[in-house]
Amino acid sequence: MAASLPTASVIAADLAGMRSQTFGLARRAGLDPHLHALTVRGIWQHVPAAWWPAPLRAVMPLHLDADYRDHPIISIGGSGGAVGAALRRQGARVIQVQNPRLSPARFDLVIANRHDRISGPNVVLTRTALHGVTPALLDQARREWAPFFARLPRPLVAVLVGGGNGRFRLGRAEGASLATQLAAMMRRDRVGIALTPSRRTDPEVCGELQRALAVPDAWVWDQTGANPYLGLLACADAIVVTVDSVSMISEAVATSAPVMVASLPGRSRRIGHFLQDLMQAGRIRPFAGRLETWSVAPLDDTVMAAEAVRHHLGLASVEQQ
């Protein structure tokens, strides 16, 4: 079926978060995404992409098809934006994801988060990061994983753990603190816990979590075998996610489960604005070491962004197909 879909060339670093956003947007807009991995050359790795005098020379060759002007290009981030703007000057149609750190007028369409604080007639702002977690995927994951998680008590709390970055710290001490909170919640509120670390989670943090939750009412993925991430999202009665990851929080709030955000030492103005939007929407609450439940509905602005892409490309809306 994918072969019959219009092609979209994705200009992005070959990173999970970049692929998740661009591929999620493309597929939900009815496009067939093909990654052209972005690798920055030498000295240009240390220069802001907005300052590159010749962006197409600052990266390794992209090997685009000769007819790349005939189908849309989706770029992401600062480096992707610089390359995307250069390709648009050569006649390509370019949809930029995230704040490009360049004038939005240099793109056909820009899809950014509200916390990026940019505007323009061709700018679409979303509350959540783009992703591919659809109701259909969640239904499929629920059928696959529900039997596996049936041995854990209900309510089942899914825990999504990220990692330290330039804004937040998640080392052994922070991991131990989170583990203590989770173990206390399990005892006090009689919940089951299913936890998955991410690729960014420090092994010492994983060790603290595994030791604290080595009980029959909890399960911690050891990062071998099938990835349970979608299964956790689909089967959870509530979700706890660490504050460092906008992507994981965005995917969590696309479910029907209430979402609690675990704080970490550090600060980010942009993520603060992001969290404020979701709290005002009643979709998240801070995690205080206890189970909280409240009435929620899935929040997923990728649907709106995908419709904006289809409208821009002159394609029928999903509802009209």
Buried (B, 14 or more C-beta within 10 A) or exposed (E): EEEEBBBBBBBBBEBEBBBBBBBBBBBBBBBBBBBBBBEBEEEBEEEEBBEBEEBBEBBEEBEBEEEBBEBBBBBBBBBBBBBBBBBBEEEBBBBBBBBBBBEBEBBBBBBBBBBBEBEEEBBBBBBBBBBBBBEEBBEBBBEBBEEBBEEBBEBBBBBBBBBBBEBBBBBEEBBBBBBEBBBEBBEEBEBBBBBBBBEBBBEEBBBBBBEBBEEEBBBBBEEEEEEBBBBBBBBBBBBBBBBBBBBBBBBBBBBBBBBBBBBBEBEBEBBEBBBEBBEEBEBBBEBEBEBBEEEBEBBBBBBBBBBBBBBBBEBEEEEEE
